[in-house]
Amino acid sequence: MKIIGRLHRRYGKRFIWSVAGAALVIIIIIVVAIKSSENTASIATNVPPTVVVSSVRDISGKNTINLIGSVEAVDEVRLETEASGRITSVGVGLGDSVAAGQIIAQIENASEYAALLQAQGSYEAAVASSRSTSVSLINAQSDAINTYRSSYSKTNDVILNTIDSLFSNPKAITPGVRIQTGSNVDILNSERYAFNTMLSEWQKQSVTLTTSSDLHAALREARANVTRVQKMIDIFIPYLASEDAGTFTETQLSTIRSNFASSDTVITSLLNSINSAEDTLSRAELSSSGGVVSAADAQVKQALGSLKAAEANYAKTVIRTSIAGTVNSLSVKTGDYVSTFAPVAIVANNNALEITTYVGASDRDRIAVGQKVIIAKKYTGVVTQVAPAVDPVTKKVEVKIQAETADISNGDTVDISITTTNETAVTVGPILVPITAVKFNAENGDVFSVVEGQLVSHPVVIGDVRGAFVEILDGITFDDTIVLDARGLNAGERVEAILP
């Protein structure tokens, strides 16, 4: 009251009444606001919550399998050491692109490299020794060919210049022997006529004969031909010794006798040359398949084995990538000491990625190659491979998925949704509902329907769980409509049902 009195004396009566009126207006506004808030809260409290409902037929006809998958490169290698030792060099860095065969790192390998050089020298020495022995066979083959050709040339000369002097017409069917030969006339005529064919074939063979030909057969043929000529000479020589001058003069007979004696010497020499050439060829071939060259070949193989072993030991100290790609992991650095089978690096082709996931045996028939999937709730993909059988250890079926996006990375873990539509399942298959639609209890569970705005509970018998769905063995039918999310709901509550 003292304060009001002071205000009255200082400002007057009108001012006091103005302040009092303003205070009254503020009080009225506050009271109205409080009342309005209480009414709004009361109205909000009376609005029932909404629930999403759907028919069991629609749910079972379109099922979604939710899975977790890991992103992996289609081409990926995990490099490990094959020898122990100190890392002397690392040729790449994390994230580098590498080519197939490129060196990633090297382990100390001075002793392995020295052993490799020694093995290379031993192998080259063995090869050189083997080559020098092989030259003997080549020389023997060349000698056989020359002997064959020389035999033809000299035999042809003996027939034309010596033997034919005793025949009237050597080219005719009946050449006609010009001296007395007793009962040998027919044999001599027949054989001389046969010589014409023999010499023709012999000449052709002389031109075409090479080291790849059957040289033994050629030398046998030459020996047979020369022997036939030698037999004819042996028939003529005794008759020439007793032949008197008549068809030939004494001077001519003397010349013919001298020619036959010389030819006999030539033919004998040819037979010796043929035998020597064949023997040399046989020994050279024997050496190349057994004997000396066989030992040389054994030395070459032994040296080659030592070389391959040295190369393998050296290769174990050089760590290479077998594929082209990107270095996604690098576990060593220069100076590190590593043991055998220690991880070194992971190289992968990050542009070719696939997702690996696993499904239960009950879902195996619901997934097929070519089926579309949703990855990480926003990317698409396609099923590229489904294992034909259940893994006996994990009891799961492996599924490979090709991602149709470049926005995922090697090593990522992603959510996968596979939607399957099965028209047959709508009428004859099992009833499948989302796990969220079931309010589980100790043994089975309940699902809810909405009747006149109120939740009604339906006890159900639970079967197998299939991904995000659960099989209902009894309690509802395909024609029922149920609430899709029963979490936090109770029978008898008032709700507003809406369609998805």
C-alpha positions as CSV (number, residue, x, y, z in Angstrom):
1,M,0.0,0.0,0.0
2,K,2.9,2.4,0.7
3,I,4.2,1.7,-2.8
4,I,0.8,2.5,-4.3
5,G,0.7,5.6,-2.2
6,R,4.0,6.8,-3.5
7,L,3.0,6.0,-7.1
8,H,-0.3,7.9,-6.6
9,R,1.5,11.0,-5.3
10,R,4.1,10.8,-8.1
11,Y,2.1,9.8,-11.2
12,G,-1.5,10.3,-10.4
13,K,-4.6,8.2,-10.2
14,R,-4.9,7.7,-14.0
15,F,-1.6,6.0,-14.2
16,I,-2.4,3.5,-11.4
17,W,-5.6,2.4,-13.0
18,S,-3.8,1.9,-16.4
19,V,-1.2,-0.4,-14.8
20,A,-3.9,-2.4,-13.0
21,G,-5.8,-2.9,-16.3
22,A,-2.7,-4.1,-18.2
23,A,-2.0,-6.6,-15.5
24,L,-5.5,-7.9,-15.6
25,V,-5.3,-8.4,-19.4
26,I,-2.1,-10.4,-19.1
27,I,-3.6,-12.7,-16.4
28,I,-6.6,-13.4,-18.6
29,I,-4.4,-14.3,-21.6
30,I,-2.3,-16.7,-19.5
31,V,-5.4,-18.5,-18.2
32,V,-6.9,-18.8,-21.7
33,A,-3.6,-20.3,-23.1
34,I,-3.5,-22.9,-20.3
35,K,-7.0,-23.9,-20.9
36,S,-6.4,-24.2,-24.7
37,S,-3.3,-26.4,-24.1
38,E,-5.2,-28.7,-21.8
39,N,-8.0,-29.1,-24.4
40,T,-5.5,-29.8,-27.2
41,A,-3.8,-32.4,-25.1
42,S,-7.1,-34.0,-24.3
43,I,-8.0,-34.2,-28.0
44,A,-4.5,-35.6,-28.9
45,T,-4.8,-38.2,-26.2
46,N,-8.1,-39.4,-27.7
47,V,-6.6,-40.0,-31.2
48,P,-5.9,-43.8,-31.7
49,P,-2.5,-44.9,-33.1
50,T,-2.3,-46.1,-36.7
51,V,-1.2,-49.6,-37.7
52,V,-0.4,-51.0,-41.1
53,V,-2.4,-54.1,-42.2
54,S,-2.1,-56.4,-45.2
55,S,-3.7,-59.6,-46.3
56,V,-1.8,-62.8,-45.6
57,R,-2.2,-63.8,-49.3
58,D,-0.2,-60.7,-50.4
59,I,2.5,-61.2,-47.8
60,S,3.1,-64.9,-48.6
61,G,2.9,-64.2,-52.4
62,K,5.7,-61.6,-52.2
63,N,8.4,-62.6,-49.7
64,T,11.6,-60.7,-49.0
65,I,14.7,-62.5,-47.8
66,N,17.0,-60.1,-45.9
67,L,20.7,-61.1,-45.7
68,I,24.1,-59.8,-44.9
69,G,26.8,-60.1,-47.6
70,S,30.5,-59.3,-47.9
71,V,31.9,-57.5,-51.0
72,E,34.9,-59.3,-52.5
73,A,36.9,-58.9,-55.7
74,V,36.3,-61.6,-58.3
75,D,40.0,-61.7,-58.9
76,E,41.9,-61.5,-55.7
77,V,45.1,-63.1,-54.4
78,R,46.5,-63.2,-50.9
79,L,50.3,-63.3,-51.1
80,E,52.2,-65.1,-48.5
81,T,55.9,-65.8,-48.0
82,E,57.3,-69.3,-49.0
83,A,60.6,-68.7,-47.2
84,S,61.8,-67.1,-44.0
85,G,64.3,-64.2,-43.9
86,R,64.7,-60.5,-43.9
87,I,62.8,-58.3,-46.3
88,T,65.4,-56.5,-48.5
89,S,63.0,-54.5,-50.7
90,V,59.4,-53.6,-51.2
91,G,58.6,-52.5,-54.7
92,V,55.0,-51.2,-54.3
93,G,52.9,-49.1,-52.0
94,L,49.4,-49.5,-50.6
95,G,46.9,-48.6,-53.3
96,D,49.3,-49.0,-56.2
97,S,48.2,-50.6,-59.4
98,V,50.3,-53.6,-60.3
99,A,50.7,-55.8,-63.4
100,A,50.6,-59.6,-63.4
101,G,54.0,-61.0,-62.5
102,Q,55.2,-57.8,-60.9
103,I,57.5,-58.1,-57.9
104,I,55.9,-57.0,-54.6
105,A,58.8,-57.7,-52.3
106,Q,62.0,-59.6,-52.0
107,I,63.5,-61.7,-49.2
108,E,67.3,-61.8,-48.6
109,N,68.5,-64.3,-51.3
110,A,72.3,-64.0,-51.9
111,S,72.9,-67.7,-51.2
112,E,69.9,-68.8,-53.4
113,Y,71.1,-66.6,-56.2
114,A,74.6,-68.1,-56.0
115,A,73.2,-71.6,-56.1
116,L,71.1,-70.7,-59.1
117,L,74.2,-69.4,-61.1
118,Q,76.1,-72.6,-60.2
119,A,73.2,-74.7,-61.5
120,Q,73.0,-72.7,-64.7
121,G,76.7,-73.3,-65.4
122,S,76.4,-77.0,-64.7
123,Y,73.4,-77.3,-67.1
124,E,75.1,-75.4,-69.9
125,A,78.3,-77.6,-69.6
126,A,76.2,-80.7,-69.8
127,V,74.3,-79.5,-72.8
128,A,77.6,-78.6,-74.6
129,S,78.9,-82.1,-73.9
130,S,75.8,-83.7,-75.3
131,R,76.0,-81.6,-78.4
132,S,79.6,-82.6,-79.1
133,T,78.6,-86.3,-78.9
134,S,75.6,-85.7,-81.2
135,V,78.0,-84.5,-83.9
136,S,79.4,-88.0,-84.3
137,L,75.9,-89.3,-85.3
138,I,75.5,-86.5,-87.9
139,N,78.9,-87.3,-89.4
140,A,78.1,-91.0,-89.6
141,Q,74.8,-90.2,-91.4
142,S,76.6,-88.0,-93.9
143,D,79.2,-90.8,-94.5
144,A,76.4,-93.3,-95.1
145,I,74.8,-91.1,-97.7
146,N,78.1,-90.4,-99.5
147,T,78.9,-94.2,-99.5
148,Y,75.5,-94.9,-101.0
149,R,76.0,-92.4,-103.8
150,S,79.6,-93.4,-104.4
151,S,78.5,-97.1,-104.7
152,Y,76.0,-96.2,-107.4
153,S,78.5,-94.1,-109.4
154,K,81.2,-96.7,-109.4
155,T,78.9,-99.7,-110.0
156,N,77.3,-97.9,-112.9
157,D,80.8,-97.2,-114.3
158,V,81.8,-100.9,-114.0
159,I,78.6,-102.1,-115.7
160,L,78.7,-99.6,-118.6
161,N,82.5,-99.7,-119.3
162,T,83.5,-103.2,-118.3
163,I,80.6,-105.7,-118.2
164,D,78.8,-104.3,-121.3
165,S,81.8,-105.0,-123.5
166,L,80.8,-108.7,-123.3
167,F,77.2,-108.0,-124.5
168,S,76.0,-107.3,-128.0
169,N,73.1,-105.1,-127.1
170,P,73.1,-104.4,-123.3
171,K,69.8,-102.4,-123.3
172,A,67.8,-105.1,-125.1
173,I,65.6,-107.7,-123.5
174,T,68.1,-110.3,-124.6
175,P,71.5,-108.5,-124.4
176,G,73.4,-111.3,-126.1
177,V,76.6,-112.7,-124.5
178,R,79.6,-112.4,-126.8
179,I,81.7,-115.2,-125.4
180,Q,81.2,-118.8,-124.4
181,T,79.8,-119.1,-120.9
182,G,78.3,-122.5,-121.1
183,S,75.0,-122.9,-119.2
184,N,75.2,-119.4,-117.7
185,V,74.0,-117.6,-120.9
186,D,70.4,-117.3,-119.8
187,I,71.3,-116.1,-116.3
188,L,73.7,-113.5,-117.6
189,N,71.2,-112.2,-120.2
190,S,68.4,-112.0,-117.6
191,E,70.6,-110.3,-115.0
192,R,72.0,-107.7,-117.4
193,Y,68.5,-106.7,-118.5
194,A,67.5,-106.4,-114.9
195,F,70.5,-104.1,-114.3
196,N,68.8,-101.4,-116.4
197,T,65.9,-101.1,-113.9
198,M,68.3,-101.5,-110.9
199,L,70.5,-98.6,-112.1
200,S,67.5,-96.3,-112.8
201,E,66.0,-96.8,-109.3
202,W,69.4,-96.5,-107.6
203,Q,70.0,-93.2,-109.3
204,K,66.7,-91.7,-108.1
205,Q,67.3,-92.9,-104.6
206,S,70.7,-91.3,-104.6
207,V,69.2,-87.9,-105.3
208,T,66.5,-88.0,-102.6
209,L,68.4,-89.7,-99.8
210,T,68.7,-87.5,-96.6
211,T,69.7,-87.9,-93.0
212,S,66.1,-88.5,-92.1
213,S,65.8,-91.4,-94.6
214,D,66.2,-95.0,-93.5
215,L,70.0,-95.1,-94.1
216,H,70.3,-98.7,-93.0
217,A,67.8,-99.9,-95.6
218,A,69.6,-97.8,-98.3
219,L,73.0,-99.3,-97.4
220,R,71.5,-102.8,-97.5
221,E,70.1,-102.0,-101.0
222,A,73.5,-100.8,-102.2
223,R,75.2,-103.9,-100.8
224,A,72.7,-106.2,-102.6
225,N,73.2,-104.3,-105.9
226,V,77.0,-104.4,-105.7
227,T,76.9,-108.1,-104.8
228,R,74.8,-108.9,-107.9
229,V,77.4,-107.1,-110.1
230,Q,80.2,-109.0,-108.3
231,K,78.6,-112.3,-109.0
232,M,78.4,-111.5,-112.7
233,I,82.0,-110.5,-112.8
234,D,82.9,-113.8,-111.0
235,I,81.1,-115.7,-113.7
236,F,82.8,-113.9,-116.6
237,I,86.4,-114.0,-115.3
238,P,87.0,-117.8,-115.6
239,Y,85.5,-117.9,-119.1
240,L,87.6,-114.9,-120.2
241,A,90.7,-116.8,-119.0
242,S,90.0,-119.7,-121.4
243,E,88.5,-117.6,-124.3
244,D,90.5,-117.8,-127.5
245,A,90.7,-115.1,-130.1
246,G,87.6,-115.1,-132.3
247,T,85.0,-112.6,-131.4
248,F,87.8,-110.5,-129.9
249,T,91.4,-110.2,-130.9
250,E,94.0,-111.3,-128.4
251,T,94.7,-107.6,-127.6
252,Q,91.1,-106.9,-126.9
253,L,90.8,-110.0,-124.7
254,S,93.8,-108.9,-122.8
255,T,92.3,-105.4,-122.2
256,I,88.9,-107.0,-121.2
257,R,90.6,-109.3,-118.8
258,S,92.5,-106.4,-117.2
259,N,89.3,-104.3,-116.9
260,F,87.4,-107.2,-115.2
261,A,90.2,-107.7,-112.7
262,S,90.2,-104.0,-111.9
263,S,86.5,-103.9,-111.7
264,D,86.5,-106.9,-109.3
265,T,88.9,-104.9,-107.1
266,V,86.6,-101.9,-107.2
267,I,83.5,-103.9,-106.4
268,T,85.2,-105.6,-103.4
269,S,86.3,-102.1,-102.2
270,L,82.7,-100.9,-102.5
271,L,81.4,-103.7,-100.4
272,N,84.0,-103.0,-97.7
273,S,83.0,-99.3,-97.7
274,I,79.3,-100.1,-97.4
275,N,80.0,-102.5,-94.5
276,S,82.2,-99.9,-92.8
277,A,79.6,-97.1,-93.3
278,E,76.8,-99.3,-91.9
279,D,78.9,-100.3,-88.9
280,T,79.8,-96.7,-88.2
281,L,76.2,-95.6,-88.4
282,S,75.1,-98.4,-86.1
283,R,77.7,-97.5,-83.5
284,A,76.8,-93.8,-83.7
285,E,73.1,-94.6,-83.3
286,L,73.8,-96.9,-80.5
287,S,75.8,-94.2,-78.7
288,S,72.9,-91.7,-79.2
289,S,70.4,-94.1,-77.6
290,G,72.5,-95.9,-75.0
291,G,76.2,-95.9,-74.2
292,V,78.1,-92.6,-74.3
293,V,75.4,-90.2,-75.3
294,S,72.9,-91.9,-72.9
295,A,75.3,-90.9,-70.1
296,A,75.5,-87.4,-71.6
297,D,71.7,-87.2,-71.7
298,A,71.6,-88.4,-68.1
299,Q,74.0,-85.6,-67.2
300,V,71.9,-83.1,-69.0
301,K,68.7,-84.2,-67.1
302,Q,70.5,-84.3,-63.8
303,A,71.9,-80.8,-64.4
304,L,68.4,-79.6,-65.5
305,G,66.9,-81.0,-62.3
306,S,69.4,-79.2,-60.2
307,L,68.7,-76.0,-62.2
308,K,65.0,-76.2,-61.7
309,A,65.4,-76.8,-58.0
310,A,67.7,-73.8,-57.7
311,E,65.2,-71.7,-59.7
312,A,62.4,-72.8,-57.3
313,N,64.4,-72.0,-54.2
314,Y,65.3,-68.6,-55.6
315,A,61.6,-67.9,-56.7
316,K,60.5,-68.5,-53.1
317,T,62.4,-65.4,-52.1
318,V,60.8,-63.2,-54.8
319,I,57.2,-62.4,-54.0
320,R,55.2,-61.7,-57.2
321,T,51.5,-61.1,-57.9
322,S,49.8,-63.5,-60.3
323,I,47.1,-61.1,-61.3
324,A,46.9,-57.4,-62.3
325,G,45.0,-55.2,-59.9
326,T,45.4,-52.9,-56.9
327,V,47.4,-53.4,-53.7
328,N,44.6,-53.4,-51.1
329,S,46.8,-54.5,-48.2
330,L,50.5,-54.4,-47.6
331,S,51.8,-56.1,-44.4
332,V,55.6,-55.9,-44.7
333,K,58.2,-53.2,-45.0
334,T,61.9,-53.2,-45.8
335,G,63.9,-54.6,-42.9
336,D,61.1,-56.8,-41.4
337,Y,62.0,-60.4,-40.6
338,V,59.3,-62.8,-41.8
339,S,58.6,-66.4,-41.2
340,T,57.3,-68.9,-43.7
341,F,53.6,-68.4,-44.8
342,A,53.5,-64.9,-43.3
343,P,51.0,-62.5,-45.0
344,V,52.6,-60.0,-47.4
345,A,49.9,-58.3,-49.5
346,I,46.4,-58.6,-51.0
347,V,46.0,-57.7,-54.6
348,A,42.6,-57.5,-56.2
349,N,40.8,-56.3,-59.3
350,N,38.6,-53.7,-57.6
351,N,36.6,-53.1,-60.7
352,A,35.2,-56.6,-60.7
353,L,33.4,-57.1,-57.5
354,E,30.9,-59.6,-56.3
355,I,28.9,-60.1,-53.1
356,T,29.0,-63.4,-51.2
357,T,26.2,-64.3,-48.9
358,Y,24.6,-67.4,-47.4
359,V,21.0,-68.6,-47.1
360,G,19.4,-71.4,-45.2
361,A,18.5,-74.7,-46.9
362,S,14.7,-73.8,-46.7
363,D,15.3,-70.6,-48.8
364,R,17.5,-72.4,-51.5
365,D,14.6,-73.0,-53.8
366,R,13.3,-69.4,-53.5
367,I,16.5,-68.0,-55.1
368,A,17.5,-68.4,-58.7
369,V,20.3,-67.2,-61.0
370,G,19.3,-63.9,-62.7
371,Q,17.1,-62.8,-59.8
372,K,17.2,-59.1,-59.0
373,V,18.3,-58.0,-55.5
374,I,18.5,-54.7,-53.6
375,I,21.9,-53.9,-52.0
376,A,22.3,-51.4,-49.1
377,K,18.6,-50.4,-49.7
378,K,19.5,-48.3,-52.8
379,Y,21.6,-50.3,-55.3
380,T,20.5,-53.1,-57.6
381,G,22.2,-56.4,-58.3
382,V,21.6,-59.8,-59.8
383,V,22.2,-63.3,-58.5
384,T,25.0,-64.9,-60.6
385,Q,25.5,-68.2,-58.8
386,V,23.7,-70.4,-56.3
387,A,25.5,-73.3,-54.8
388,P,23.9,-76.6,-55.8
389,A,24.1,-78.1,-52.3
390,V,24.2,-77.2,-48.7
391,D,27.6,-76.8,-47.1
392,P,27.9,-79.8,-44.7
393,V,29.8,-77.7,-42.1
394,T,27.8,-74.4,-42.1
395,K,24.5,-75.9,-43.2
396,K,24.1,-72.9,-45.5
397,V,23.9,-72.4,-49.2
398,E,26.4,-70.0,-50.8
399,V,25.0,-67.3,-53.1
400,K,27.1,-65.0,-55.4
401,I,25.6,-61.6,-56.4
402,Q,27.0,-59.2,-59.0
403,A,26.5,-55.6,-58.0
404,E,25.3,-53.1,-60.7
405,T,27.0,-50.1,-59.1
406,A,30.5,-48.8,-58.6
407,D,29.6,-47.2,-55.3
408,I,30.5,-50.2,-53.1
409,S,34.1,-51.1,-52.2
410,N,36.0,-54.3,-51.8
411,G,35.7,-55.5,-48.2
412,D,32.4,-53.7,-47.5
413,T,29.6,-55.5,-45.6
414,V,26.2,-54.7,-47.0
415,D,22.5,-55.5,-46.4
416,I,20.8,-57.5,-49.2
417,S,17.1,-57.9,-49.9
418,I,15.9,-60.5,-52.2
419,T,12.3,-60.3,-53.1
420,T,10.7,-63.5,-54.4
421,T,7.3,-63.8,-56.1
422,N,5.8,-67.3,-56.1
423,E,2.2,-67.5,-57.4
424,T,1.9,-71.1,-56.4
425,A,2.8,-70.3,-52.8
426,V,-0.2,-67.9,-52.7
427,T,-2.6,-70.8,-52.7
428,V,-0.8,-74.0,-51.8
429,G,2.5,-73.0,-50.2
430,P,3.3,-72.2,-46.5
431,I,1.9,-69.1,-44.9
432,L,4.8,-66.7,-44.4
433,V,4.5,-63.5,-42.4
434,P,7.0,-60.9,-41.3
435,I,8.7,-61.7,-38.0
436,T,7.5,-58.3,-36.8
437,A,3.9,-59.3,-37.3
438,V,4.2,-61.9,-34.6
439,K,4.1,-61.2,-30.9
440,F,6.1,-64.1,-29.5
441,N,5.4,-65.9,-26.3
442,A,7.1,-68.8,-24.5
443,E,5.9,-71.5,-27.0
444,N,4.5,-69.8,-30.1
445,G,2.9,-66.4,-30.6
446,D,0.0,-64.2,-31.6
447,V,-0.9,-62.0,-34.6
448,F,-3.3,-59.1,-34.5
449,S,-6.2,-58.2,-36.8
450,V,-8.3,-55.0,-36.5
451,V,-12.0,-55.4,-36.0
452,E,-14.1,-52.2,-35.7
453,G,-11.0,-50.2,-34.7
454,Q,-9.9,-52.6,-32.0
455,L,-7.0,-55.1,-32.0
456,V,-8.0,-58.7,-31.9
457,S,-5.4,-61.4,-31.0
458,H,-5.1,-64.7,-32.9
459,P,-2.9,-67.4,-31.4
460,V,-0.7,-69.1,-34.1
461,V,1.7,-72.1,-34.3
462,I,5.2,-71.0,-35.3
463,G,7.2,-73.0,-37.9
464,D,10.6,-72.3,-39.5
465,V,12.2,-68.8,-39.7
466,R,13.1,-67.9,-43.3
467,G,15.1,-64.7,-43.4
468,A,12.9,-61.9,-42.2
469,F,9.8,-64.1,-42.4
470,V,8.4,-66.8,-40.2
471,E,6.2,-69.8,-41.2
472,I,2.8,-70.0,-39.6
473,L,1.6,-73.6,-39.3
474,D,-1.8,-72.9,-37.9
475,G,-4.0,-70.1,-36.6
476,I,-4.6,-67.9,-39.7
477,T,-5.5,-68.4,-43.4
478,F,-4.5,-66.7,-46.6
479,D,-7.8,-64.8,-46.5
480,D,-7.0,-63.1,-43.2
481,T,-5.8,-59.5,-42.8
482,I,-3.2,-58.9,-40.1
483,V,-1.2,-56.1,-38.6
484,L,2.4,-56.1,-40.0
485,D,4.1,-54.8,-36.9
486,A,2.9,-56.1,-33.5
487,R,5.6,-54.7,-31.4
488,G,4.3,-52.8,-28.4
489,L,0.6,-53.7,-29.2
490,N,-1.9,-55.4,-27.0
491,A,-5.2,-57.0,-27.6
492,G,-8.2,-54.7,-27.1
493,E,-6.3,-51.5,-27.9
494,R,-8.1,-49.0,-30.2
495,V,-6.1,-48.4,-33.4
496,E,-6.6,-47.0,-36.9
497,A,-5.8,-49.5,-39.7
498,I,-4.1,-48.3,-42.9
499,L,-2.9,-50.1,-46.0
500,P,0.8,-50.2,-46.8
